[in-house]
């Protein structure tokens, strides 16, 4: 039975990962619950630490006292807007805490099997390279994107320079069960779902023509496990569906699935927002991964889940 550490494990993606791994692994979760919810993991047997990853003394002790095999680093302030408003505070979480853990693993020669850092498609910015490949140019437009890119490069370089077993992934637009619609850091589909369910007005920045590569959280979890356990090279992988859908088309499909009409208030596009997003996932497919969920099937599952809560 492998020992697994998931930082941010009470959050949206982290809790789904914990549910997928819990039957065959000994799982420890560190989460300060600023965005995560303890109820996301209340039904599974894990070691839960309500703590901040920026507390280096605590994190060092945790690493020293546990021989973790796999570390999935999902802890982050995942709001672009928040990083613009509080660049230094979010930098400490999104970059400094990551480097500190990598350096501690290096100095103490901890025998981990894999350290996986979760980056973001935000690193690509609005450059014309399309679809986005791992080798595409990057243009991080916000403190969030800058920190994510820097942390993924530190993760990869700790593998190349010091021989640590590291890897990184870039998430595109993830959606699915346990996504928190009440958080200011929520993904757009969780906010749409809440508005649709409660007959509230959804604020759409732009005209809805902006495209996104939406990927169901079940596929993201499968990709994370695949990358962590079936690869050896310190590199980065896009984690996405590989499709491209205008947001307004997603809304119309969701309306058809739910049988509800979404009330929309249109506003000007926000600074830093990405206009087009689509991933090339041929590198991920090259290690044997294939998306399971179509957007329509994922939306059906997500809507059915939300009717139960």
C-alpha positions in Angstrom: 0.0 0.0 0.0 1.6 3.3 -1.1 1.7 6.3 1.1 0.2 9.4 -0.6 0.2 13.0 0.3 -2.3 15.3 -1.4 -1.9 19.0 -0.6 -5.2 20.8 -1.2 -6.9 17.4 -0.9 -10.2 18.8 0.5 -10.7 20.9 -2.6 -12.4 20.1 -5.8 -9.8 18.1 -7.7 -7.9 17.0 -4.7 -10.9 15.4 -3.0 -11.9 13.6 -6.3 -8.3 12.3 -6.5 -8.5 11.1 -2.8 -11.7 9.2 -3.5 -10.1 7.5 -6.5 -6.9 6.5 -4.5 -8.3 5.7 -1.0 -9.1 2.0 -1.5 -5.5 1.0 -2.3 -3.4 3.7 -0.7 -2.7 5.3 2.7 -3.6 8.9 2.2 -2.7 12.1 4.1 -4.4 15.4 3.1 -3.2 18.8 4.0 -5.7 21.6 3.5 -6.3 24.9 5.3 -10.0 24.8 4.1 -9.7 28.3 2.6 -11.3 26.9 -0.6 -11.7 23.2 0.2 -14.5 21.6 2.3 -14.0 18.9 4.9 -17.3 17.3 3.8 -15.7 16.6 0.5 -13.6 13.9 2.2 -15.9 13.1 5.2 -16.9 9.7 3.7 -13.4 8.3 3.2 -10.7 7.1 5.5 -7.8 9.6 5.3 -5.4 11.3 7.6 -6.5 14.9 7.5 -4.4 17.9 8.6 -6.1 21.3 8.7 -3.0 23.2 8.0 -1.4 25.8 5.7 1.3 24.6 3.2 3.2 27.8 3.9 3.9 26.6 7.4 7.3 25.2 6.6 8.0 23.8 10.1 4.8 21.7 10.0 5.4 20.6 6.4 9.0 19.6 7.1 8.0 17.6 10.1 5.2 15.9 8.2 7.5 14.9 5.4 10.2 13.6 7.9 7.8 11.5 9.9 6.1 9.9 6.9 7.8 8.0 4.1 5.5 9.3 1.4 5.7 7.5 -2.0 3.7 10.0 -4.0 3.1 13.7 -3.4 0.3 15.4 -5.4 0.8 19.1 -5.0 -2.6 20.7 -5.6 -2.6 23.4 -2.9 -2.9 26.8 -4.4 -4.8 30.1 -4.5 -6.4 29.3 -7.8 -8.0 32.7 -8.5 -6.5 34.9 -11.2 -8.4 37.9 -9.8 -7.1 37.2 -6.3 -3.6 37.0 -7.5 -4.0 40.4 -9.1 -5.4 41.9 -5.9 -2.9 40.1 -3.6 0.2 39.2 -5.6 2.6 38.7 -2.7 0.3 36.6 -0.5 -0.7 34.4 -3.4 2.9 34.1 -4.5 3.8 32.6 -1.1 1.3 29.8 -1.6 1.6 29.3 -5.4 5.4 29.4 -5.6 7.4 29.7 -2.4 5.7 26.7 -0.7 6.4 24.5 -3.7 10.1 25.4 -3.9 10.4 24.9 -0.1 9.0 21.3 -0.3 11.2 20.4 -3.3 14.3 21.8 -1.5 13.5 19.9 1.7 13.1 16.6 -0.3 16.4 17.3 -2.0 18.4 18.2 1.2 16.9 15.3 3.3 17.2 12.9 0.4 13.6 11.7 1.0 12.9 8.5 -1.0 9.8 9.6 -2.8 8.6 7.9 -6.0 7.0 10.9 -7.5 6.4 14.6 -6.8 3.6 15.9 -9.1 3.0 19.6 -9.4 -0.3 20.9 -10.8 0.1 23.9 -13.1 -2.4 25.7 -15.3 -3.2 26.5 -18.9 -3.1 30.1 -17.8 0.6 30.0 -18.5 0.0 30.1 -22.3 -1.8 33.4 -22.2 -3.1 34.8 -25.4 -0.3 34.0 -27.8 -1.4 32.7 -31.3 0.1 29.2 -30.9 -2.9 27.0 -31.4 -3.8 24.4 -30.2 -1.6 24.8 -27.1 1.3 22.2 -26.9 3.6 21.8 -24.0 6.3 23.3 -26.3 4.2 26.3 -27.2 5.3 29.8 -26.3 4.1 31.0 -22.9 2.8 34.4 -21.9 1.8 34.4 -18.3 -0.4 37.5 -17.9 -1.1 37.6 -14.2 0.7 36.8 -10.9 -1.2 33.5 -10.8 0.1 32.4 -14.2 3.6 33.7 -13.4 3.7 31.7 -10.2 2.3 28.5 -11.8 4.8 28.7 -14.6 7.8 29.3 -12.3 6.7 26.5 -10.0 6.3 24.0 -12.8 9.8 24.9 -14.1 11.3 24.6 -10.6 9.6 21.2 -10.3 11.0 20.0 -13.7 14.5 21.4 -13.0 14.7 19.8 -9.6 14.2 16.5 -11.6 16.8 17.4 -14.2 19.4 19.0 -11.9 19.1 16.9 -8.8 17.6 13.7 -9.9 14.3 14.1 -8.0 11.4 12.1 -9.5 9.3 15.1 -10.5 6.6 15.8 -13.1 4.1 18.6 -13.8 0.7 18.9 -15.4 -1.2 21.9 -16.9 -4.9 21.8 -16.2 -7.3 23.3 -18.7 -11.0 23.9 -17.7 -11.9 21.3 -15.2 -15.4 20.8 -14.0 -17.4 18.2 -12.1 -18.7 17.1 -8.7 -17.4 18.8 -5.5 -16.6 22.0 -7.4 -17.5 24.8 -5.0 -19.8 27.3 -6.7 -19.8 29.7 -3.6 -16.1 30.3 -3.8 -14.8 33.4 -5.7 -12.3 31.0 -7.2 -14.9 28.7 -8.8 -14.7 27.5 -12.4 -17.2 29.0 -14.7 -19.3 25.8 -15.0 -19.9 25.5 -11.3 -21.1 29.1 -11.2 -23.4 28.5 -14.2 -24.7 25.4 -12.5 -25.5 27.3 -9.3 -27.3 30.1 -11.2 -29.2 27.6 -13.3 -30.3 25.5 -10.3 -31.3 28.6 -8.2 -32.8 30.7 -11.0 -30.1 33.4 -10.5 -28.5 35.7 -13.0 -25.1 34.6 -14.5 -22.7 37.3 -15.4 -21.0 36.6 -18.7 -17.9 38.6 -19.4 -17.6 39.1 -23.1 -20.1 37.8 -25.7 -19.7 34.1 -25.0 -17.5 33.4 -28.1 -14.5 32.8 -25.9 -13.6 29.1 -26.2 -12.4 26.7 -23.6 -11.2 23.1 -23.4 -13.5 21.7 -20.8 -12.4 18.4 -19.1 -14.4 16.3 -16.7 -12.8 15.8 -13.3 -13.0 12.0 -13.6 -10.7 12.2 -16.6 -8.4 14.6 -14.8 -8.0 12.2 -11.9 -7.3 9.3 -14.3 -4.6 11.5 -15.9 -3.0 12.5 -12.6 -2.6 8.9 -11.5 -1.3 7.9 -15.0 1.3 10.6 -15.0 2.4 10.0 -11.4 2.7 6.2 -11.8 3.5 5.4 -15.4 6.1 8.1 -16.4 9.7 8.7 -15.4 10.9 11.9 -17.2 10.7 15.3 -15.4 8.5 17.0 -17.9 5.1 18.7 -18.2 1.8 17.3 -19.7 -1.3 19.1 -20.8 -4.4 17.6 -19.0 -7.5 18.4 -21.0 -10.0 16.9 -23.3 -8.4 18.2 -26.5 -11.6 19.9 -27.7 -12.7 23.6 -28.1 -16.1 24.9 -27.3 -17.5 28.5 -27.2 -18.8 29.2 -23.7 -22.2 30.2 -25.1 -22.5 26.8 -26.8 -21.7 25.1 -23.6 -24.5 27.1 -21.9 -27.0 26.1 -24.5 -26.1 22.4 -24.2 -26.4 22.6 -20.4 -29.8 24.3 -20.8 -30.9 21.4 -23.0 -29.6 18.8 -20.5 -31.1 20.5 -17.4 -34.4 21.7 -19.0 -33.7 25.1 -17.5 -33.0 28.5 -19.0 -30.0 30.5 -17.8 -30.5 34.2 -17.1 -27.5 36.0 -18.5 -26.2 39.5 -17.9 -23.4 40.4 -20.4 -20.5 42.6 -19.3 -17.2 43.8 -20.8 -14.4 41.3 -21.0 -12.0 41.5 -18.0 -8.3 42.2 -18.2 -6.3 39.1 -18.4 -9.1 36.8 -19.6 -8.1 34.3 -22.3 -10.1 34.5 -25.6 -9.2 31.0 -27.0 -8.1 27.9 -25.3 -7.6 24.4 -26.6 -5.0 21.8 -25.7 -3.0 19.4 -27.8 -3.0 16.3 -25.6 -1.0 14.1 -28.0 1.8 13.9 -25.4 -0.6 12.6 -22.7 -2.1 10.2 -25.2 1.4 9.0 -25.9 1.6 7.4 -22.4 -1.7 5.6 -23.0 -4.2 8.1 -21.7 -7.5 8.6 -23.5 -10.4 10.9 -22.3 -13.5 8.9 -21.3 -16.0 11.7 -20.9 -17.5 13.8 -23.7 -18.6 17.3 -22.7 -22.2 16.4 -23.0 -21.9 13.2 -20.8 -19.8 15.1 -18.3 -22.4 17.8 -18.1 -25.1 15.2 -17.6 -23.2 13.7 -14.7 -22.5 17.1 -13.2 -26.1 18.2 -13.3 -27.3 14.9 -11.8 -24.8 15.3 -9.0 -26.0 18.8 -8.2 -29.6 17.6 -8.0 -28.5 15.4 -5.1 -26.9 18.2 -2.9 
